[in-house]
């Protein structure tokens, strides 16, 4: 199952709206087939593994990170494919909460004479597909906020200088996070101040660049911005509010930018929950939030940050530096967003920590 999980991770950022699944077929103590969900979500992991195994799949044990599908879509159900191939035993990490599956894949396997074992490395499998599970169960993507700061939590000097607080290794690690995300989200302030590309610039991984999303309630993003100029080659979505400048909206659309309208939030900006729901309806399961401090505050205020990846450079910028999040109206410690540290490591001279929201003190 650990091998199947490792295979599934290969698909992160590339399989949406489908989950990133891994499958390993074992017979007589040897692996006879491997597969993982392919870009765009098809073919599925089980189909890939069965294709590689061929006749050796008969009598084998299939280790699958997510319950095989049981519904007819662009391809026949994977549960039926495993039965037809003569697989004797299926070891399934977690069930698929999609109403079209949710136990029906297990039932189809058992009905077809396949022995089923459930729950092996379930926590690891749930973590692998946390974005898919969040989209199905909560109607929004998994939100990971990335922060690159000084030791005292400052993301820029008082004058706004921020390049580069962290070192080259940390920046490369951040590009890997982009490659494993379906979409990268910034606010209009970041689009204006940095004119970013928001792509993956790791060698050989340019095709892993995520969808670029700008929350821009007033359509402030310049039409000459890199994000707009390259929108025809890398998907770019601009989330705004109803009733914005129609001529400007048309100009964005003509440049290849998809403009998405959502409700107005409490701060007079696009409602963050509505924005995330709109992304989910378009198939997005995992978003990486890179900026800026106002967007971070809005998401934290709404308790919509599920994960934090925090890079800390060994420098201090002091109290006049710009904080990682602007004020979000916190009055009591009990109301603060709480996180637990999942793991920690280093990236060159910088430290990197992974946190998960606990939702309560």
C-alpha positions in Angstrom: 0.0 0.0 0.0 2.9 2.4 0.7 4.0 1.8 -2.9 0.5 2.5 -4.1 0.4 5.8 -2.1 3.8 6.8 -3.6 2.4 6.2 -7.1 -0.7 8.2 -6.3 1.3 11.2 -5.3 2.7 11.4 -8.8 -0.7 12.6 -9.9 -1.1 15.5 -7.4 -1.9 18.7 -9.3 -2.6 16.9 -12.5 -5.7 14.7 -12.0 -8.4 17.2 -11.0 -11.3 16.9 -10.8 -10.5 13.3 -10.1 -8.6 12.0 -7.1 -4.9 11.0 -7.4 -5.0 7.3 -6.9 -2.3 4.6 -6.9 -2.7 0.9 -7.6 -0.2 -2.0 -7.2 -0.9 -5.6 -8.3 0.9 -8.3 -6.5 1.0 -12.1 -7.3 3.2 -14.8 -5.7 5.1 -12.1 -3.8 6.1 -10.1 -6.9 4.6 -6.8 -8.2 3.1 -7.6 -11.6 1.5 -4.2 -12.3 1.6 -0.6 -11.2 -0.6 2.3 -12.1 -1.6 5.8 -11.1 -4.2 8.2 -12.3 -3.1 9.9 -15.4 -3.2 13.7 -16.2 -6.7 14.9 -16.6 -8.0 12.1 -14.5 -8.0 9.4 -17.1 -7.1 6.6 -17.4 -7.6 5.6 -13.7 -4.9 3.9 -11.7 -6.5 0.5 -11.8 -6.8 0.5 -15.6 -3.2 1.5 -15.9 -2.0 -1.3 -13.5 -4.2 -3.9 -15.2 -2.9 -2.9 -18.6 0.7 -3.4 -17.4 0.0 -6.7 -15.7 -1.9 -8.3 -18.6 -2.8 -12.0 -17.9 -0.7 -11.9 -14.7 -3.5 -10.0 -13.0 -5.6 -13.2 -12.7 -5.3 -14.3 -9.1 -3.4 -11.2 -8.0 -4.0 -8.9 -5.0 -4.7 -5.3 -5.9 -3.6 -2.6 -3.4 -5.7 0.6 -4.2 -5.5 3.9 -2.3 -9.2 4.7 -2.9 -12.2 2.6 -3.5 -12.5 1.6 -7.2 -15.2 3.6 -9.0 -18.5 1.9 -9.6 -20.2 4.2 -12.1 -20.0 4.6 -15.9 -18.3 7.8 -17.0 -15.8 8.3 -19.7 -14.5 4.8 -18.9 -16.2 1.7 -17.5 -16.1 1.2 -13.7 -12.8 0.1 -12.3 -14.5 -2.3 -9.9 -15.8 -4.2 -12.9 -12.4 -4.1 -14.6 -10.8 -5.7 -11.6 -13.5 -8.4 -11.5 -13.1 -9.1 -15.2 -9.3 -9.4 -14.9 -9.7 -12.1 -12.3 -8.2 -10.2 -9.4 -8.6 -12.4 -6.3 -8.2 -9.9 -3.5 -8.5 -6.1 -3.3 -6.9 -4.2 -0.4 -8.6 -0.7 -0.3 -7.2 2.1 1.9 -10.4 4.3 2.1 -13.8 4.5 0.6 -14.7 7.1 -2.0 -17.3 9.5 -0.6 -18.6 10.4 -4.1 -22.3 9.5 -4.0 -21.8 7.6 -7.2 -19.4 5.3 -5.5 -19.4 5.3 -1.6 -19.4 1.6 -1.0 -20.8 0.6 -4.3 -17.3 -0.2 -5.6 -16.7 -2.5 -2.7 -20.1 -4.1 -3.2 -19.3 -4.7 -6.9 -16.0 -6.3 -6.0 -17.6 -8.7 -3.4 -20.4 -9.5 -5.8 -17.8 -10.4 -8.4 -16.1 -12.9 -6.1 -13.2 -10.6 -5.0 -12.2 -10.7 -1.4 -11.9 -7.2 0.1 -9.9 -5.8 2.9 -10.5 -2.2 3.9 -8.7 0.5 6.0 -5.0 -0.3 5.4 -3.0 3.0 5.8 -6.3 4.9 5.8 -4.9 8.0 7.4 -2.1 8.3 4.8 -4.6 7.7 2.0 -6.9 10.4 3.4 -4.0 12.8 3.6 -3.1 12.0 0.0 -6.6 12.8 -1.3 -7.5 15.4 1.3 -8.4 17.9 -1.5 -10.7 15.5 -3.3 -12.4 14.5 -0.1 -12.8 18.2 0.8 -14.4 19.0 -2.5 -16.8 16.1 -2.3 -17.7 16.5 1.3 -17.5 20.3 1.9 -17.9 21.7 -1.6 -14.6 23.5 -1.6 -10.9 22.7 -2.3 -8.3 22.0 0.3 -6.5 25.3 1.1 -2.8 25.4 1.8 -1.3 28.8 2.6 2.4 29.3 1.9 4.4 31.8 3.9 8.0 32.8 3.4 9.1 35.0 6.3 11.8 36.1 8.7 12.1 34.5 12.1 9.8 37.1 13.5 7.1 36.4 11.0 7.7 39.4 8.6 7.2 38.9 4.9 8.8 42.2 3.8 10.6 45.3 5.1 8.6 48.4 6.0 9.3 49.6 2.4 7.9 46.5 0.9 11.2 44.8 -0.1 10.6 41.0 -0.1 12.9 39.5 -2.7 14.4 37.3 -1.5 13.8 36.7 2.2 14.3 32.9 1.8 17.0 31.2 -0.2 17.1 29.4 -3.5 16.4 25.9 -2.0 13.3 27.2 -0.2 12.1 28.8 -3.4 12.6 25.6 -5.4 10.7 23.7 -2.7 7.9 26.3 -3.1 7.8 25.6 -6.9 7.3 21.9 -6.1 4.3 22.9 -4.0 2.9 24.7 -7.0 3.4 21.6 -9.1 1.4 19.5 -6.6 -1.5 22.0 -6.6 -4.4 22.3 -8.9 -4.5 26.1 -8.6 -2.5 28.9 -7.1 -4.4 31.9 -5.6 -3.3 35.4 -5.0 -5.0 38.7 -4.3 -5.0 41.7 -6.6 -2.5 43.5 -4.4 0.1 40.8 -5.1 -0.7 40.9 -8.8 -0.1 44.6 -8.8 3.0 44.7 -6.6 4.9 41.7 -8.0 3.5 41.2 -11.5 4.1 37.4 -10.9 4.0 34.5 -13.4 2.8 32.0 -10.8 4.2 29.1 -12.8 6.4 26.1 -11.9 9.9 26.8 -12.9 11.6 23.5 -11.9 13.5 21.9 -14.7 11.4 19.6 -16.7 8.2 20.5 -14.8 6.9 23.5 -16.8 3.8 21.4 -17.7 3.0 21.1 -14.0 2.1 24.7 -13.6 -1.3 25.2 -11.9 -4.3 27.2 -12.8 -3.6 30.8 -11.8 -6.4 32.6 -9.8 -6.5 36.2 -8.8 -9.1 37.5 -6.4 -9.7 41.0 -7.8 -13.0 42.6 -6.7 -12.3 45.8 -8.5 -10.6 44.4 -11.7 -7.4 46.2 -10.8 -5.1 43.7 -12.5 -3.4 45.4 -15.4 -4.2 44.1 -18.8 -0.4 44.2 -19.5 0.3 41.9 -16.5 2.2 38.7 -17.1 -0.8 36.7 -15.8 -3.0 38.3 -18.5 -0.4 38.3 -21.3 0.2 34.5 -20.9 -3.4 33.5 -20.2 -3.8 31.7 -23.5 -0.9 29.3 -22.7 -1.6 28.9 -18.9 -5.1 28.9 -17.6 -5.8 32.1 -15.7 -9.0 32.9 -13.8 -10.0 36.2 -12.3 -12.5 36.2 -9.4 -14.5 39.3 -9.0 -17.9 40.6 -7.9 -21.1 41.3 -9.9 -21.6 44.6 -11.7 -17.9 45.3 -12.4 -16.8 47.2 -15.5 -18.2 45.3 -18.5 -15.7 46.7 -21.0 -12.8 45.7 -18.8 -14.3 42.2 -18.3 -14.6 41.9 -22.1 -10.9 42.9 -22.4 -9.9 40.2 -20.0 -12.0 37.6 -21.7 -10.5 38.6 -25.1 -7.0 38.0 -23.6 -7.9 34.5 -22.5 -8.7 35.2 -18.9 -11.9 33.6 -17.5 -13.8 36.0 -15.3 -15.7 34.4 -12.5 -18.3 36.4 -10.5 -19.0 35.6 -6.8 -20.9 37.2 -4.0 -19.6 40.2 -2.1 -18.0 39.4 1.2 -18.1 41.3 4.5 -15.1 43.4 3.6 -16.5 44.5 0.3 -14.3 42.1 -1.5 -15.1 38.7 -3.2 -16.4 36.4 -0.5 -13.6 33.9 0.1 -15.9 31.0 0.8 -17.9 31.7 -2.4 -14.7 32.0 -4.4 -13.5 28.6 -3.1 -16.9 27.1 -3.9 -16.7 28.5 -7.4 -13.3 26.9 -7.9 -14.6 23.6 -6.6 -17.5 23.6 -9.2 -14.8 23.9 -11.8 -13.1 20.8 -10.5 -10.3 22.3 -8.4 -9.4 20.1 -5.3 -6.2 21.7 -4.0 -5.3 25.4 -3.9 -2.0 27.0 -2.9 -2.4 30.5 -1.5 0.7 32.6 -1.9 -0.4 36.1 -1.2 -0.8 38.5 0.1 -1.3 39.4 3.7 -4.9 40.7 3.2 -6.0 37.6 1.5 -4.3 35.5 4.2 -6.2 37.4 6.8 -9.5 37.0 5.0 -9.1 33.2 4.8 -7.9 32.9 8.4 -10.8 35.0 9.6 -13.2 32.7 7.8 -11.3 29.6 9.1 -10.7 28.5 5.5 -7.0 27.6 5.8 -6.5 23.9 6.1 -2.7 23.7 5.9 0.2 26.0 6.4 3.6 25.6 4.9 5.9 28.1 6.6 9.4 28.9 5.4 11.5 30.9 7.9 14.8 32.6 6.9 17.4 33.1 9.7 17.0 36.9 9.7 15.0 39.4 11.8 13.1 42.3 10.3 11.6 43.9 13.4 8.2 45.3 14.2 8.2 47.8 11.3 8.3 44.9 8.9 5.1 43.7 7.1 3.4 40.9 8.9 2.4 37.6 7.2 -1.3 38.4 7.7 -3.0 41.8 8.2 -5.4 42.3 11.1 -8.4 40.0 11.1 -10.3 41.2 14.1 -9.1 38.8 16.7 -10.3 39.7 20.2 -9.6 36.5 22.2 -7.0 33.8 22.1 -9.8 31.3 22.1 -11.0 32.6 18.7 -7.6 32.3 17.1 -7.1 29.8 14.2 -5.3 26.8 15.8 -2.9 24.6 14.0 -0.8 21.5 14.8 2.6 20.9 13.4 2.8 17.9 11.2 6.5 17.9 10.4 9.5 20.1 10.0 12.7 20.2 8.0 15.2 22.4 6.3 15.6 23.9 2.8 19.1 25.2 2.6 19.6 27.7 5.4 15.9 28.1 5.9 13.5 26.0 8.0 10.2 24.7 6.7 7.3 23.6 8.8 4.0 21.9 7.8 0.9 22.6 9.9 -2.7 21.3 9.8 -5.7 23.2 11.1 -7.2 21.8 14.3 -10.4 23.9 14.1 -10.5 24.3 17.9 -8.1 25.2 20.7 
